[in-house]
Amino acid sequence: MKKNMGSADRIFRVLIAIIIAVLYWQGIITGTLAIILLVVGGIFLLTSIVSSCPCYSIKGMSTCKVKETK
C-alpha cells in the first residue's frame, strides 16, 4: 500500500481512537453507539499504523509530504 497520510493526520486519528476507547471504558458511551464508535476507532487506529487511508486513495488525496519512489 502506498502511504498517503501525513504525521498530523495520523496523530489526529490516534487521538480520536483513544478518546473513543476512554469514553467506552468509562461507560459514557454504551450500546449500539459504542459498538459503532469502537469500530470507527479501530479503523482510525489501523489506518494510522499503516499510514494509508483507502478513502484517500479512492479520492486521489494525500496528506503525506514525503513522496515515495517506485
DARATA-V106585 format. One record per residue. N is the residue number from 1. RES is the residue in one small letter. SS is DSSP state (H for helix, E for strand, - for the rest). Layout:
# DARATA-V106585
N_RES_SS / N_RES_SS
This chain:
# DARATA-V106585
1_m_- / 2_k_- / 3_k_- / 4_n_- / 5_m_- / 6_g_- / 7_s_H / 8_a_H / 9_d_H / 10_r_H / 11_i_H / 12_f_H / 13_r_H / 14_v_H / 15_l_H / 16_i_H / 17_a_H / 18_i_H / 19_i_H / 20_i_H / 21_a_H / 22_v_H / 23_l_H / 24_y_H / 25_w_H / 26_q_- / 27_g_- / 28_i_- / 29_i_- / 30_t_- / 31_g_H / 32_t_H / 33_l_H / 34_a_H / 35_i_H / 36_i_H / 37_l_H / 38_l_H / 39_v_H / 40_v_H / 41_g_H / 42_g_H / 43_i_H / 44_f_H / 45_l_H / 46_l_H / 47_t_H / 48_s_H / 49_i_H / 50_v_H / 51_s_- / 52_s_- / 53_c_- / 54_p_H / 55_c_H / 56_y_H / 57_s_H / 58_i_H / 59_k_H / 60_g_- / 61_m_- / 62_s_- / 63_t_- / 64_c_- / 65_k_- / 66_v_- / 67_k_- / 68_e_- / 69_t_- / 70_k_-
